Amino acid sequence: MNGTTIPKRRSSYDAIHSLCEDVRELRERISRLEQSLFRGLWLLLANLLGVVFSLIQQGIFLNH
């Protein structure tokens, strides 16, 4: 085995390790983004239902 094989292996290991860390960080960011998106969608749905029920109480939909 020559002397350049070990540094190449170490360099490859470092590159793979760095890539794995980047993928892990990307997964965490995507997870947080998904959580924020779902939270926002639930809030939007709750607000829309509030508007609908408010309009129903005012008789807009029932014409009373």
Gaussian input, Z-matrix of N, CA and C with variables (Angstrom, degrees):
# hf/3-21g

backbone

0 1
 N
 C     1     B1
 C     2     B2     1     A1
 N     3     B3     2     A2     1     D1
 C     4     B4     3     A3     2     D2
 C     5     B5     4     A4     3     D3
 N     6     B6     5     A5     4     D4
 C     7     B7     6     A6     5     D5
 C     8     B8     7     A7     6     D6
 N     9     B9     8     A8     7     D7
 C    10    B10     9     A9     8     D8
 C    11    B11    10    A10     9     D9
 N    12    B12    11    A11    10    D10
 C    13    B13    12    A12    11    D11
 C    14    B14    13    A13    12    D12
 N    15    B15    14    A14    13    D13
 C    16    B16    15    A15    14    D14
 C    17    B17    16    A16    15    D15
 N    18    B18    17    A17    16    D16
 C    19    B19    18    A18    17    D17
 C    20    B20    19    A19    18    D18
 N    21    B21    20    A20    19    D19
 C    22    B22    21    A21    20    D20
 C    23    B23    22    A22    21    D21
 N    24    B24    23    A23    22    D22
 C    25    B25    24    A24    23    D23
 C    26    B26    25    A25    24    D24
 N    27    B27    26    A26    25    D25
 C    28    B28    27    A27    26    D26
 C    29    B29    28    A28    27    D27
 N    30    B30    29    A29    28    D28
 C    31    B31    30    A30    29    D29
 C    32    B32    31    A31    30    D30
 N    33    B33    32    A32    31    D31
 C    34    B34    33    A33    32    D32
 C    35    B35    34    A34    33    D33
 N    36    B36    35    A35    34    D34
 C    37    B37    36    A36    35    D35
 C    38    B38    37    A37    36    D36
 N    39    B39    38    A38    37    D37
 C    40    B40    39    A39    38    D38
 C    41    B41    40    A40    39    D39
 N    42    B42    41    A41    40    D40
 C    43    B43    42    A42    41    D41
 C    44    B44    43    A43    42    D42
 N    45    B45    44    A44    43    D43
 C    46    B46    45    A45    44    D44
 C    47    B47    46    A46    45    D45
 N    48    B48    47    A47    46    D46
 C    49    B49    48    A48    47    D47
 C    50    B50    49    A49    48    D48
 N    51    B51    50    A50    49    D49
 C    52    B52    51    A51    50    D50
 C    53    B53    52    A52    51    D51
 N    54    B54    53    A53    52    D52
 C    55    B55    54    A54    53    D53
 C    56    B56    55    A55    54    D54
 N    57    B57    56    A56    55    D55
 C    58    B58    57    A57    56    D56
 C    59    B59    58    A58    57    D57
 N    60    B60    59    A59    58    D58
 C    61    B61    60    A60    59    D59
 C    62    B62    61    A61    60    D60
 N    63    B63    62    A62    61    D61
 C    64    B64    63    A63    62    D62
 C    65    B65    64    A64    63    D63
 N    66    B66    65    A65    64    D64
 C    67    B67    66    A66    65    D65
 C    68    B68    67    A67    66    D66
 N    69    B69    68    A68    67    D67
 C    70    B70    69    A69    68    D68
 C    71    B71    70    A70    69    D69
 N    72    B72    71    A71    70    D70
 C    73    B73    72    A72    71    D71
 C    74    B74    73    A73    72    D72
 N    75    B75    74    A74    73    D73
 C    76    B76    75    A75    74    D74
 C    77    B77    76    A76    75    D75
 N    78    B78    77    A77    76    D76
 C    79    B79    78    A78    77    D77
 C    80    B80    79    A79    78    D78
 N    81    B81    80    A80    79    D79
 C    82    B82    81    A81    80    D80
 C    83    B83    82    A82    81    D81
 N    84    B84    83    A83    82    D82
 C    85    B85    84    A84    83    D83
 C    86    B86    85    A85    84    D84
 N    87    B87    86    A86    85    D85
 C    88    B88    87    A87    86    D86
 C    89    B89    88    A88    87    D87
 N    90    B90    89    A89    88    D88
 C    91    B91    90    A90    89    D89
 C    92    B92    91    A91    90    D90
 N    93    B93    92    A92    91    D91
 C    94    B94    93    A93    92    D92
 C    95    B95    94    A94    93    D93
 N    96    B96    95    A95    94    D94
 C    97    B97    96    A96    95    D95
 C    98    B98    97    A97    96    D96
 N    99    B99    98    A98    97    D97
 C   100   B100    99    A99    98    D98
 C   101   B101   100   A100    99    D99
 N   102   B102   101   A101   100   D100
 C   103   B103   102   A102   101   D101
 C   104   B104   103   A103   102   D102
 N   105   B105   104   A104   103   D103
 C   106   B106   105   A105   104   D104
 C   107   B107   106   A106   105   D105
 N   108   B108   107   A107   106   D106
 C   109   B109   108   A108   107   D107
 C   110   B110   109   A109   108   D108
 N   111   B111   110   A110   109   D109
 C   112   B112   111   A111   110   D110
 C   113   B113   112   A112   111   D111
 N   114   B114   113   A113   112   D112
 C   115   B115   114   A114   113   D113
 C   116   B116   115   A115   114   D114
 N   117   B117   116   A116   115   D115
 C   118   B118   117   A117   116   D116
 C   119   B119   118   A118   117   D117
 N   120   B120   119   A119   118   D118
 C   121   B121   120   A120   119   D119
 C   122   B122   121   A121   120   D120
 N   123   B123   122   A122   121   D121
 C   124   B124   123   A123   122   D122
 C   125   B125   124   A124   123   D123
 N   126   B126   125   A125   124   D124
 C   127   B127   126   A126   125   D125
 C   128   B128   127   A127   126   D126
 N   129   B129   128   A128   127   D127
 C   130   B130   129   A129   128   D128
 C   131   B131   130   A130   129   D129
 N   132   B132   131   A131   130   D130
 C   133   B133   132   A132   131   D131
 C   134   B134   133   A133   132   D132
 N   135   B135   134   A134   133   D133
 C   136   B136   135   A135   134   D134
 C   137   B137   136   A136   135   D135
 N   138   B138   137   A137   136   D136
 C   139   B139   138   A138   137   D137
 C   140   B140   139   A139   138   D138
 N   141   B141   140   A140   139   D139
 C   142   B142   141   A141   140   D140
 C   143   B143   142   A142   141   D141
 N   144   B144   143   A143   142   D142
 C   145   B145   144   A144   143   D143
 C   146   B146   145   A145   144   D144
 N   147   B147   146   A146   145   D145
 C   148   B148   147   A147   146   D146
 C   149   B149   148   A148   147   D147
 N   150   B150   149   A149   148   D148
 C   151   B151   150   A150   149   D149
 C   152   B152   151   A151   150   D150
 N   153   B153   152   A152   151   D151
 C   154   B154   153   A153   152   D152
 C   155   B155   154   A154   153   D153
 N   156   B156   155   A155   154   D154
 C   157   B157   156   A156   155   D155
 C   158   B158   157   A157   156   D156
 N   159   B159   158   A158   157   D157
 C   160   B160   159   A159   158   D158
 C   161   B161   160   A160   159   D159
 N   162   B162   161   A161   160   D160
 C   163   B163   162   A162   161   D161
 C   164   B164   163   A163   162   D162
 N   165   B165   164   A164   163   D163
 C   166   B166   165   A165   164   D164
 C   167   B167   166   A166   165   D165
 N   168   B168   167   A167   166   D166
 C   169   B169   168   A168   167   D167
 C   170   B170   169   A169   168   D168
 N   171   B171   170   A170   169   D169
 C   172   B172   171   A171   170   D170
 C   173   B173   172   A172   171   D171
 N   174   B174   173   A173   172   D172
 C   175   B175   174   A174   173   D173
 C   176   B176   175   A175   174   D174
 N   177   B177   176   A176   175   D175
 C   178   B178   177   A177   176   D176
 C   179   B179   178   A178   177   D177
 N   180   B180   179   A179   178   D178
 C   181   B181   180   A180   179   D179
 C   182   B182   181   A181   180   D180
 N   183   B183   182   A182   181   D181
 C   184   B184   183   A183   182   D182
 C   185   B185   184   A184   183   D183
 N   186   B186   185   A185   184   D184
 C   187   B187   186   A186   185   D185
 C   188   B188   187   A187   186   D186
 N   189   B189   188   A188   187   D187
 C   190   B190   189   A189   188   D188
 C   191   B191   190   A190   189   D189

   B1=1.4443
   B2=1.5278
   B3=1.3309
   B4=1.4541
   B5=1.5253
   B6=1.3224
   B7=1.4595
   B8=1.5164
   B9=1.3097
   B10=1.4701
   B11=1.5197
   B12=1.3215
   B13=1.4668
   B14=1.5195
   B15=1.3221
   B16=1.4647
   B17=1.5301
   B18=1.3402
   B19=1.4718
   B20=1.5345
   B21=1.3317
   B22=1.4589
   B23=1.5170
   B24=1.3378
   B25=1.4702
   B26=1.5150
   B27=1.3257
   B28=1.4648
   B29=1.5360
   B30=1.3064
   B31=1.4583
   B32=1.5284
   B33=1.3111
   B34=1.4646
   B35=1.5185
   B36=1.3323
   B37=1.4630
   B38=1.5212
   B39=1.3275
   B40=1.4677
   B41=1.5255
   B42=1.3236
   B43=1.4565
   B44=1.5261
   B45=1.3252
   B46=1.4710
   B47=1.5224
   B48=1.3277
   B49=1.4648
   B50=1.5326
   B51=1.3141
   B52=1.4645
   B53=1.5238
   B54=1.3173
   B55=1.4573
   B56=1.5266
   B57=1.3260
   B58=1.4711
   B59=1.5235
   B60=1.3384
   B61=1.4610
   B62=1.5273
   B63=1.3334
   B64=1.4626
   B65=1.5265
   B66=1.3232
   B67=1.4609
   B68=1.5243
   B69=1.3269
   B70=1.4705
   B71=1.5339
   B72=1.3285
   B73=1.4601
   B74=1.5277
   B75=1.3150
   B76=1.4617
   B77=1.5173
   B78=1.3173
   B79=1.4713
   B80=1.5151
   B81=1.3400
   B82=1.4592
   B83=1.5201
   B84=1.3232
   B85=1.4625
   B86=1.5234
   B87=1.3060
   B88=1.4691
   B89=1.5208
   B90=1.3225
   B91=1.4612
   B92=1.5278
   B93=1.3337
   B94=1.4732
   B95=1.5208
   B96=1.3138
   B97=1.4629
   B98=1.5299
   B99=1.3331
   B100=1.4637
   B101=1.5235
   B102=1.3389
   B103=1.4589
   B104=1.5184
   B105=1.3248
   B106=1.4700
   B107=1.5227
   B108=1.3194
   B109=1.4634
   B110=1.5256
   B111=1.3145
   B112=1.4696
   B113=1.5234
   B114=1.3255
   B115=1.4617
   B116=1.5293
   B117=1.3129
   B118=1.4563
   B119=1.5159
   B120=1.3346
   B121=1.4664
   B122=1.5219
   B123=1.3322
   B124=1.4634
   B125=1.5213
   B126=1.3391
   B127=1.4670
   B128=1.5257
   B129=1.3197
   B130=1.4557
   B131=1.5223
   B132=1.3131
   B133=1.4619
   B134=1.5281
   B135=1.3234
   B136=1.4663
   B137=1.5245
   B138=1.3296
   B139=1.4651
   B140=1.5233
   B141=1.3117
   B142=1.4674
   B143=1.5217
   B144=1.3220
   B145=1.4696
   B146=1.5210
   B147=1.3248
   B148=1.4606
   B149=1.5170
   B150=1.3188
   B151=1.4624
   B152=1.5240
   B153=1.3200
   B154=1.4612
   B155=1.5322
   B156=1.3189
   B157=1.4661
   B158=1.5229
   B159=1.3144
   B160=1.4594
   B161=1.5193
   B162=1.3285
   B163=1.4651
   B164=1.5225
   B165=1.3155
   B166=1.4666
   B167=1.5230
   B168=1.3344
   B169=1.4585
   B170=1.5257
   B171=1.3148
   B172=1.4680
   B173=1.5327
   B174=1.3078
   B175=1.4534
   B176=1.5169
   B177=1.3075
   B178=1.4664
   B179=1.5246
   B180=1.3274
   B181=1.4591
   B182=1.5195
   B183=1.3276
   B184=1.4656
   B185=1.5210
   B186=1.3326
   B187=1.4816
   B188=1.5156
   B189=1.3100
   B190=1.4723
   B191=1.4866
   A1=107.78
   A2=116.60
   A3=117.96
   A4=110.68
   A5=115.69
   A6=120.82
   A7=114.20
   A8=118.79
   A9=119.99
   A10=112.73
   A11=117.94
   A12=120.47
   A13=111.27
   A14=117.43
   A15=120.67
   A16=111.27
   A17=119.55
   A18=117.44
   A19=112.48
   A20=118.23
   A21=120.10
   A22=110.72
   A23=115.41
   A24=119.08
   A25=110.41
   A26=116.29
   A27=120.04
   A28=109.42
   A29=116.09
   A30=120.39
   A31=110.56
   A32=117.29
   A33=121.19
   A34=110.62
   A35=116.28
   A36=120.37
   A37=110.04
   A38=117.00
   A39=120.44
   A40=111.34
   A41=116.67
   A42=120.46
   A43=110.51
   A44=117.12
   A45=121.02
   A46=110.11
   A47=116.34
   A48=120.76
   A49=110.32
   A50=116.75
   A51=120.94
   A52=110.62
   A53=116.76
   A54=120.99
   A55=111.00
   A56=116.34
   A57=120.28
   A58=111.00
   A59=117.01
   A60=120.14
   A61=110.79
   A62=116.63
   A63=120.38
   A64=111.18
   A65=116.96
   A66=121.23
   A67=109.96
   A68=117.36
   A69=121.64
   A70=109.93
   A71=116.54
   A72=120.44
   A73=110.60
   A74=117.41
   A75=121.45
   A76=110.97
   A77=117.09
   A78=120.67
   A79=111.30
   A80=116.88
   A81=120.82
   A82=110.63
   A83=116.84
   A84=120.34
   A85=111.10
   A86=116.77
   A87=120.60
   A88=110.19
   A89=116.96
   A90=120.87
   A91=110.47
   A92=116.64
   A93=119.68
   A94=110.78
   A95=117.09
   A96=121.07
   A97=110.87
   A98=116.76
   A99=120.84
   A100=110.64
   A101=116.78
   A102=120.07
   A103=111.04
   A104=116.67
   A105=120.47
   A106=110.73
   A107=116.51
   A108=120.69
   A109=110.78
   A110=117.55
   A111=120.62
   A112=110.99
   A113=117.05
   A114=120.18
   A115=109.83
   A116=116.57
   A117=120.86
   A118=112.57
   A119=116.37
   A120=119.61
   A121=111.65
   A122=117.09
   A123=120.08
   A124=110.81
   A125=116.71
   A126=119.34
   A127=110.78
   A128=116.65
   A129=120.70
   A130=110.81
   A131=116.42
   A132=120.74
   A133=111.03
   A134=116.60
   A135=120.00
   A136=110.82
   A137=116.65
   A138=119.71
   A139=111.59
   A140=117.23
   A141=120.16
   A142=111.24
   A143=116.73
   A144=119.52
   A145=111.03
   A146=116.73
   A147=120.26
   A148=111.71
   A149=116.96
   A150=120.95
   A151=110.43
   A152=117.20
   A153=120.94
   A154=110.81
   A155=117.27
   A156=119.63
   A157=111.52
   A158=116.53
   A159=119.72
   A160=110.81
   A161=116.61
   A162=120.05
   A163=111.42
   A164=116.49
   A165=120.31
   A166=109.27
   A167=117.34
   A168=120.73
   A169=111.59
   A170=116.72
   A171=120.26
   A172=111.03
   A173=117.48
   A174=120.82
   A175=114.29
   A176=117.26
   A177=120.32
   A178=110.43
   A179=116.04
   A180=119.43
   A181=112.86
   A182=116.69
   A183=120.13
   A184=113.02
   A185=116.99
   A186=122.81
   A187=112.15
   A188=118.90
   A189=122.59
   A190=110.05
   D1=131.28
   D2=-179.29
   D3=-88.51
   D4=173.18
   D5=-174.47
   D6=-72.24
   D7=-18.01
   D8=-177.56
   D9=-85.85
   D10=-13.47
   D11=-177.81
   D12=-68.39
   D13=-43.68
   D14=-177.56
   D15=-64.76
   D16=-47.34
   D17=177.12
   D18=-61.52
   D19=-34.91
   D20=177.85
   D21=-64.96
   D22=-41.86
   D23=178.51
   D24=-64.75
   D25=-43.36
   D26=-179.82
   D27=-63.90
   D28=-41.65
   D29=178.54
   D30=-63.09
   D31=-41.97
   D32=177.63
   D33=-64.60
   D34=-42.07
   D35=178.38
   D36=-62.21
   D37=-44.77
   D38=179.63
   D39=-62.31
   D40=-40.11
   D41=179.86
   D42=-65.91
   D43=-43.26
   D44=179.15
   D45=-66.09
   D46=-41.93
   D47=178.97
   D48=-62.11
   D49=-43.68
   D50=178.48
   D51=-63.41
   D52=-41.49
   D53=178.23
   D54=-62.45
   D55=-42.33
   D56=178.79
   D57=-62.73
   D58=-40.57
   D59=177.56
   D60=-64.08
   D61=-40.72
   D62=178.73
   D63=-63.79
   D64=-41.71
   D65=178.80
   D66=-65.04
   D67=-41.32
   D68=178.61
   D69=-61.69
   D70=-44.95
   D71=179.15
   D72=-64.46
   D73=-39.67
   D74=178.02
   D75=-63.07
   D76=-41.56
   D77=177.59
   D78=-61.81
   D79=-42.06
   D80=179.00
   D81=-63.39
   D82=-42.91
   D83=179.63
   D84=-64.80
   D85=-42.40
   D86=178.67
   D87=-63.69
   D88=-40.24
   D89=178.86
   D90=-61.88
   D91=-45.00
   D92=178.63
   D93=-65.10
   D94=-38.59
   D95=178.49
   D96=-64.08
   D97=-42.80
   D98=177.75
   D99=-62.03
   D100=-42.91
   D101=179.63
   D102=-62.04
   D103=-42.63
   D104=178.67
   D105=-65.19
   D106=-40.43
   D107=179.63
   D108=-63.39
   D109=-47.44
   D110=179.99
   D111=-64.18
   D112=-40.02
   D113=177.85
   D114=-61.87
   D115=-43.69
   D116=178.34
   D117=-63.50
   D118=-40.25
   D119=178.31
   D120=-65.01
   D121=-40.75
   D122=177.94
   D123=-63.65
   D124=-40.64
   D125=178.76
   D126=-65.50
   D127=-40.17
   D128=177.51
   D129=-62.12
   D130=-45.65
   D131=178.70
   D132=-61.64
   D133=-43.44
   D134=179.20
   D135=-62.16
   D136=-41.28
   D137=178.61
   D138=-66.15
   D139=-41.60
   D140=178.35
   D141=-62.85
   D142=-42.49
   D143=177.36
   D144=-63.99
   D145=-37.42
   D146=176.89
   D147=-62.14
   D148=-41.14
   D149=177.95
   D150=-65.28
   D151=-44.76
   D152=179.87
   D153=-60.89
   D154=-47.40
   D155=-179.57
   D156=-65.87
   D157=-35.75
   D158=177.05
   D159=-64.32
   D160=-42.59
   D161=178.25
   D162=-66.24
   D163=-36.43
   D164=177.59
   D165=-63.79
   D166=-44.27
   D167=179.95
   D168=-62.89
   D169=-32.73
   D170=-179.85
   D171=-81.47
   D172=-7.32
   D173=176.86
   D174=84.14
   D175=13.34
   D176=-179.07
   D177=-62.78
   D178=-45.37
   D179=-178.08
   D180=-78.49
   D181=-28.06
   D182=-175.34
   D183=-94.96
   D184=-10.51
   D185=-179.12
   D186=55.37
   D187=44.00
   D188=178.06
   D189=-101.59

